[in-house]
Amino acid sequence: MFKKRNNKTQILNFKIKTVIFGVCFFLIGISSYAQCAMCRAALSGDENKAKAAAVNDGIVYLMIIPYVLVGALGYYIYRMKKKKQ
């Protein structure tokens, strides 16, 4: 009734899905140089440009940590599943 896929096709599909997910994962972070409303109000003006840049960098730094942890966990799970096969 249904044809079984061979192992090469399954591996190729998995690699394609992984690449697409990876590209989407990194493109989401590109527009992350935004501030909350309170930070923007406190840091607006010409005299606070260095502080505003530092706050933006801090926000991005704090945002990257969870992505790295989830990515490491995903890689660990991937390696575990690959060992079982």
N, C-alpha and C positions, 0 to 999 in steps of 0.2 A: 504494500500500500504506500508507505512512505519510504523514500530512499534514505539510507543512512549516509550522513556526510562523512567524508574521510577526515582523517586527523589533520591533514594539511589545510583543508578548507576551514576547519574550526579554528586553527591557530591563526590563519590569515584574518578571519573575521574578528577574532579577539584583538589582534594587533591594530587593525583599522579602528575599532571602537576605542581602544586605548589612546591612539593618537588623536582622534577627534575629541575625546574627553580632555586630554591634556591641553590641546589648543584652546578649547573653551574655558578650561580652568584658569589658564594664564591670561586670557583676554578679559576675564571678569575683573581682574585686579588692576587693569590699566586705568580705569576711571575712578580710582580710589583716592585721588588727591582732593577730597572734599573735607569740610569741617562741619562740626555741629553748629547750630545757630549761636549758642552762647560763646563758643570759642571764636567764631567769626566776629561777633560784636566786640569781644574783649580785645581782639588783635587787629581790628581794622585801623587803617591809618598808615601814613608813610613812615612814622617813627618805629613801628613794630614789625617791619618786614622780616627782619632776621628771626624774631620770635615766632612769627607766623610760619615761616619755613620750617623752623624747628618743631613746631606743633604738628605740622603736616607730616614730617618725617617720623615723628613719634607715633602718630596714628597708623601710618603704613607699617611701621615696625610691629606694632601690637596686632595688626590685622594679619600679618604674614605668619606669625607663630602657629595659630590653629591650622592654617593650610599645610604647613610643614608637618605638623603632628599627624594630621589626617592622611597626608601623602605617605608618611613613613609607616603608618598602620596599614594602609592599603598595600604597600609594597611587601610588608611582612606577611600579610594574608595571602598575597599572590605567590610568594615564595613557598609558603606552607602548602598551598594547593598544588603547586608545581611539583613538589617533592612527592606528594601522594600519587601522582600519575605515573 
